[in-house]
């Protein structure tokens, strides 16, 4: 790969999402209701409570019942009959909150259909406040709009729309006296699935009301972050938002399917149709502007996008878009929880045991990630079978792909040792998968 190609690829595939808060949410205690088995009169129990309701019990008894972090119960308030207290254990301490119900459960501003969701949301919030309070306090103030995911992923879209309206193209720094002509219309949003802030790039934690979304363009952000976003709303953007930068599991849920994303399927089929013998496939980069143009086309036209040679003569452009799609996933294809297992497996000196441990790790991936990885690996295996013509062996392919499929250097934010991913071990894992896909993805 030439220096120009390496620079082009680096610019195209620069990461925009931050995983720190997502991983902390995964570590938060899980809510577990402590059931009441006493023979209390059920007629006195409010209809909206289940067996987590313990009636009138003292603090001392509550302390005995709540043994572990995440345990919770509901009891009648001792000083205010008819009112209820949510008691839960967190960080080794007992905490009590006045609990309200008006058709939904609430303690503060957020309201929940299920009490279990309320407690889980509270545990997540308290866990993040303890582990990352300073980080959360600074993340919005430290974010830069021109380097935000929203600006990065939608620069070409906004430029095209702006020129279409005789508006100034939003490709210059904010300080260059750009005049924005429409404010965003933000509303509190209950996001289904996993979402990241389009301003600071950080995970939007919690179960409900995780942030705000613009009704006109779909921009999503933390409430604090939304206060710093300039009035540059382009309503047409909601028609152009596509699959890039969307979590795989969330995308599958939205489409009601466990299939691989249509973009992956289309790109792989086109590359196998006319690129298997192309020298340096996946190593040689397509022109950055062409890759960006094809990305915008996918966002606009979806599965109607034409990938034929009459539209995209250079097969490396299609290969570049496929790599870009995986590079922009908020949760990498090799998900965070599986990554350490992969690195341990790669260190196994015995090849048979190494393959088995990699297979065991792959089985732990979320279904959406597993299915897409399986599809991609079998494709890369077919590419490697043509190495005499395309000069891309399994080892070459694994070296090119590992920075795209594994968690990137952003792990430094959460790794107490300050270490960065070992690309040699990552390449070893991918090489094993590409050489032995039938073994790695067999169900036996």
C-alpha positions in Angstrom: 0.0 0.0 0.0 1.4 3.4 -0.9 1.6 6.3 1.5 -1.2 8.0 -0.3 -3.4 5.0 -0.1 -2.7 4.6 3.6 -3.5 8.2 4.3 -6.7 8.0 2.3 -7.8 4.9 4.1 -7.0 6.5 7.5 -9.0 9.6 6.7 -12.0 7.5 5.5 -12.1 5.1 8.4 -11.4 7.4 11.3 -13.6 6.5 14.3 -16.3 8.7 15.6 -17.9 6.8 18.5 -16.8 6.4 22.1 -17.4 3.2 24.0 -16.6 4.2 27.6 -20.1 4.9 28.9 -21.6 1.9 27.0 -19.2 -0.5 28.7 -19.9 1.1 32.1 -23.6 0.6 31.6 -22.9 -3.1 30.8 -21.1 -3.3 34.2 -23.9 -1.8 36.3 -25.8 -4.0 38.8 -29.0 -5.7 37.5 -32.3 -5.1 39.3 -33.6 -8.1 41.1 -36.9 -7.9 43.0 -37.0 -9.6 46.4 -40.5 -11.3 46.6 -42.7 -11.3 49.6 -43.9 -14.7 50.7 -45.8 -13.7 53.8 -49.5 -14.1 54.3 -50.3 -10.4 54.3 -53.8 -9.4 53.3 -53.6 -8.9 49.5 -56.6 -6.6 49.7 -54.3 -3.9 51.2 -51.7 -4.3 48.3 -52.1 -1.7 45.5 -53.0 -3.4 42.2 -50.0 -2.0 40.4 -47.5 -3.8 42.5 -46.5 -7.4 42.2 -44.8 -9.6 44.8 -42.0 -7.1 45.3 -44.5 -5.3 47.7 -43.8 -6.1 51.3 -46.4 -3.9 53.1 -45.4 -2.3 56.3 -41.9 -3.6 57.3 -39.2 -1.9 59.3 -35.8 -0.7 58.1 -34.1 -3.5 60.0 -36.0 -6.2 58.2 -35.5 -4.5 54.9 -31.8 -4.5 55.5 -31.9 -8.3 56.1 -33.8 -8.9 52.8 -31.6 -6.8 50.5 -28.4 -8.7 50.5 -26.7 -7.8 47.2 -26.4 -4.8 44.9 -29.4 -4.5 42.7 -31.8 -6.1 45.2 -35.0 -4.1 45.7 -38.4 -4.1 47.3 -41.4 -1.8 47.9 -42.9 -1.1 51.3 -45.4 1.2 52.9 -43.8 4.4 54.2 -43.7 4.2 58.0 -44.5 7.9 58.5 -46.9 8.4 55.7 -49.5 5.7 55.4 -50.8 5.2 51.9 -47.4 6.3 50.5 -44.8 3.9 49.3 -41.0 3.6 49.5 -38.7 2.0 47.0 -35.7 0.4 48.9 -32.7 -0.9 47.0 -29.1 -1.8 47.6 -26.3 -0.2 45.7 -22.6 0.0 46.3 -23.1 -1.9 49.5 -25.5 0.7 50.9 -29.3 0.7 51.4 -31.1 3.6 49.6 -34.7 4.7 50.0 -36.8 6.7 47.6 -40.4 7.9 47.7 -42.2 6.0 44.9 -45.1 7.4 42.9 -47.6 5.9 40.5 -50.0 7.8 38.1 -50.3 5.1 35.5 -46.5 4.9 35.4 -43.9 4.5 38.1 -41.6 7.4 38.9 -39.2 8.7 41.5 -37.9 11.8 39.7 -38.7 13.2 36.3 -38.5 10.0 34.3 -41.6 7.7 34.2 -41.6 4.0 33.5 -44.3 1.4 32.6 -42.4 -1.2 34.6 -41.0 -0.8 38.1 -38.1 -3.1 37.0 -37.1 -0.6 34.3 -37.2 2.2 36.9 -34.8 0.4 39.2 -32.5 -0.7 36.3 -32.3 2.9 35.1 -31.5 4.2 38.5 -28.8 1.6 39.0 -27.2 2.5 35.7 -27.3 6.2 36.5 -25.8 5.7 40.0 -23.1 3.4 38.6 -22.1 5.9 36.0 -22.0 8.8 38.5 -19.6 6.9 40.7 -17.4 5.5 37.9 -17.5 8.4 35.4 -18.9 11.4 37.1 -16.1 13.7 36.1 -16.1 12.3 32.6 -19.8 13.0 32.2 -19.4 16.5 33.6 -16.7 17.3 31.0 -17.7 15.3 28.0 -20.1 17.9 26.5 -17.9 20.9 27.3 -14.9 19.1 25.7 -16.8 18.1 22.5 -16.1 20.0 19.3 -18.9 20.4 16.8 -16.7 20.2 13.7 -15.4 16.9 14.9 -18.7 15.5 16.1 -20.3 12.4 14.5 -23.1 14.5 13.2 -20.8 16.8 11.3 -18.5 14.1 10.3 -21.1 11.6 8.9 -23.4 14.3 7.4 -21.0 16.8 6.0 -21.6 15.9 2.4 -25.4 15.6 2.9 -25.6 19.0 4.5 -23.5 20.5 1.9 -25.6 19.1 -0.9 -28.8 20.2 0.7 -27.4 23.6 1.6 -26.3 24.3 -2.0 -29.7 23.2 -3.2 -31.3 25.9 -1.1 -28.7 28.6 -1.9 -27.5 28.3 1.7 -23.8 28.5 2.6 -22.2 25.1 2.6 -21.5 23.9 6.1 -18.0 22.7 5.5 -16.1 25.5 7.1 -15.3 25.9 10.8 -18.1 27.5 12.8 -15.9 30.5 13.5 -15.9 31.5 9.8 -19.1 33.5 10.3 -21.5 30.9 8.9 -25.2 31.9 9.2 -27.5 29.1 10.2 -31.1 29.5 9.3 -33.1 26.9 11.2 -33.0 25.8 14.8 -33.4 22.1 15.8 -36.7 21.1 17.3 -35.6 18.9 20.2 -37.9 16.7 22.2 -37.2 14.2 25.0 -36.9 10.8 23.4 -37.2 7.2 24.7 -34.7 5.5 22.4 -35.3 1.8 21.7 -32.1 -0.2 21.5 -28.6 1.5 21.9 -28.0 5.0 20.8 -25.0 7.4 20.8 -24.9 11.2 21.0 -24.4 12.8 17.6 -22.6 15.7 19.2 -20.1 14.2 21.6 -20.0 10.6 20.3 -20.7 9.1 23.8 -23.2 6.5 24.6 -26.7 7.7 25.7 -27.2 5.6 28.8 -30.4 4.6 30.6 -33.7 2.8 29.9 -35.9 5.8 28.9 -35.5 9.5 28.2 -31.8 8.9 27.4 -31.6 12.2 25.5 -33.3 14.4 22.9 -34.0 14.1 19.2 -34.8 16.7 16.6 -38.2 16.2 15.1 -37.2 17.6 11.8 -33.8 16.0 11.0 -33.4 13.2 13.5 -30.3 14.5 15.2 -29.9 12.7 18.6 -28.0 14.1 21.6 -27.7 14.2 25.4 -29.8 17.1 26.7 -26.7 19.1 27.8 -25.0 18.5 24.4 -28.1 19.7 22.5 -27.6 23.1 24.1 -24.3 23.5 22.2 -25.5 22.5 18.8 -25.9 25.4 16.4 -29.1 26.1 14.4 -28.1 24.2 11.3 -31.1 21.8 11.0 -31.7 20.4 7.5 -35.2 18.8 7.7 -34.5 16.8 4.5 -31.8 14.8 6.4 -34.5 12.6 7.9 -35.1 11.3 4.4 -31.4 10.5 3.9 -30.4 9.0 7.2 -29.4 5.4 6.5 -27.5 2.5 8.1 -24.1 4.0 8.7 -23.2 4.5 12.4 -26.2 2.5 13.6 -25.7 -0.4 16.1 -26.2 -3.8 14.4 -28.6 -5.1 17.0 -30.7 -1.9 17.0 -30.8 -2.0 13.1 -32.0 -5.6 13.2 -34.7 -4.8 15.7 -35.8 -1.8 13.7 -36.2 -4.0 10.6 -37.7 -6.9 12.6 -35.1 -9.2 11.2 -31.9 -11.1 12.1 -30.5 -11.0 8.6 -27.3 -9.2 7.8 -27.6 -5.6 6.7 -28.6 -5.2 3.0 -25.5 -3.0 2.4 -23.1 -5.8 3.4 -25.0 -8.3 1.3 -25.0 -6.0 -1.8 -21.3 -5.1 -1.5 -20.1 -8.6 -0.9 -22.1 -10.0 -3.9 -20.8 -7.2 -6.2 -17.2 -7.7 -5.1 -17.5 -11.5 -5.7 -19.0 -10.8 -9.1 -16.2 -8.7 -10.4 -13.5 -8.2 -7.7 -12.3 -11.6 -6.5 -9.3 -11.5 -8.9 -8.6 -7.7 -8.5 -5.1 -7.3 -7.3 -4.9 -5.8 -3.8 -8.7 -6.0 -3.1 -9.4 -4.4 0.3 -5.8 -3.3 0.5 -5.9 -0.7 -2.3 -8.2 2.2 -1.4 -10.8 3.8 -3.6 -10.8 7.5 -4.0 -12.1 9.1 -0.8 -14.6 11.3 -2.6 -16.0 8.3 -4.5 -16.3 6.3 -1.2 -18.1 9.2 0.4 -20.4 9.6 -2.6 -21.4 5.9 -2.5 -22.0 6.1 1.2 -24.4 9.0 0.6 -26.1 7.1 -2.2 -26.7 4.1 0.1 -28.2 6.5 2.7 -30.5 8.0 0.1 -31.5 5.0 -2.1 -31.0 2.1 0.3 -31.2 -1.3 -1.3 -32.1 0.3 -4.6 -28.5 1.6 -4.9 -26.8 0.6 -8.2 -23.4 -1.0 -7.7 -22.8 -2.0 -11.3 -19.7 -1.0 -13.2 -21.5 1.7 -15.1 -22.0 3.6 -11.8 -18.9 2.5 -9.9 -16.2 1.2 -12.2 -13.6 1.0 -9.5 -14.4 -2.1 -7.4 -12.1 -0.7 -4.7 -14.8 2.0 -4.0 -17.3 -0.6 -3.1 -14.7 -2.5 -1.0 -14.0 0.8 0.8 -17.6 1.4 1.6 -18.0 -2.1 3.0 -15.0 -1.4 5.3 -16.3 2.0 6.2 -19.7 0.5 7.2 -18.0 -1.8 9.7 -15.6 0.8 10.9 -18.4 3.2 11.8 -20.4 0.7 13.9 -20.7 2.1 17.5 -20.2 -1.4 18.8 -17.5 -3.2 16.7 -18.3 -6.4 14.9 -16.0 -8.2 17.4 -17.9 -6.8 20.4 -16.2 -5.5 23.5 -17.1 -8.4 25.8 -15.7 -11.0 23.3 -12.5 -9.0 22.6 -10.5 -10.2 25.7 -11.4 -13.8 24.9 -10.2 -13.4 21.4 -6.9 -12.0 22.6 -6.4 -14.9 25.1 -7.2 -17.4 22.4 -4.7 -15.9 20.0 -1.9 -16.5 22.6 -2.7 -20.2 22.7 0.4 -22.0 21.3 -1.4 -25.1 20.1 -3.2 -24.4 16.9 -6.1 -26.8 17.5 -6.8 -25.4 20.9 -6.4 -21.9 19.5 -9.1 -22.5 16.9 -11.4 -24.1 19.5 -11.1 -21.1 21.8 -11.7 -18.7 19.0 -14.8 -20.7 18.1 -16.0 -20.6 21.7 -15.5 -16.8 21.8 -17.3 -16.2 18.5 -20.3 -18.1 19.9 -20.7 -15.4 22.6 -21.3 -12.6 20.1 -24.8 -11.1 19.9 -26.8 -12.8 17.1 -26.6 -9.7 14.8 -22.9 -9.6 15.2 -22.4 -13.4 14.8 -24.4 -13.6 11.6 -22.7 -10.6 10.0 -19.2 -11.9 11.0 -20.0 -15.3 9.7 -21.1 -13.9 6.4 -18.1 -11.7 6.1 -15.6 -14.3 7.0 -16.9 -16.8 4.5 -16.6 -14.0 1.9 -13.0 -13.3 2.9 -12.3 -17.0 2.7 -13.4 -17.0 -1.0 -11.2 -13.9 -1.6 -8.2 -15.7 -0.1 -8.9 -18.7 -2.3 -8.0 -16.4 -5.2 -4.7 -15.2 -3.7 -2.6 -16.2 -6.7 -4.5 -13.6 -8.7 -5.5 -10.9 -6.2 -2.3 -11.2 -4.0 -4.5 -11.2 -0.9 -3.8 -14.2 1.4 -5.7 -14.9 4.6 -2.9 -13.2 6.5 -2.9 -10.2 4.2 -6.7 -9.9 4.6 -6.6 -10.3 8.4 -3.9 -7.5 8.6 -6.0 -5.1 6.5 -9.3 -5.9 8.3 -8.4 -6.2 12.0 -8.4 -2.4 12.7 -11.9 -2.3 11.2 -13.5 -5.3 13.0 -12.0 -5.1 16.5 -12.3 -2.4 19.1 -10.1 0.5 18.3 -7.6 2.6 20.3 -10.6 4.2 22.1 -10.2 1.4 24.6 -7.4 3.4 26.1 -10.1 5.5 27.9 -11.3 2.5 29.9 -8.1 0.4 30.1 -6.5 1.1 33.4 -3.1 -0.2 32.1 -3.2 2.4 29.2 -2.5 -0.4 26.7 -3.7 -0.4 23.1 -5.0 -3.3 21.0 -2.4 -5.8 20.0 -2.9 -5.9 16.2 -0.7 -8.9 15.9 -3.0 -10.9 18.1 -6.1 -9.5 16.3 -4.6 -10.5 12.9 -3.9 -14.0 14.3 -7.6 -14.4 15.2 -8.9 -13.2 11.9 -6.3 -15.4 10.0 -7.6 -18.5 11.8 -11.2 -17.6 11.0 -10.6 -16.9 7.4 -8.6 -20.1 6.9 -11.1 -22.3 8.8 -14.6 -20.8 8.6 -16.3 -24.2 8.6 -14.7 -25.1 11.8 -15.1 -21.7 13.6 -18.8 -21.3 12.6 -20.0 -24.9 12.9 -22.8 -25.5 15.4 -21.1 -28.7 16.8 
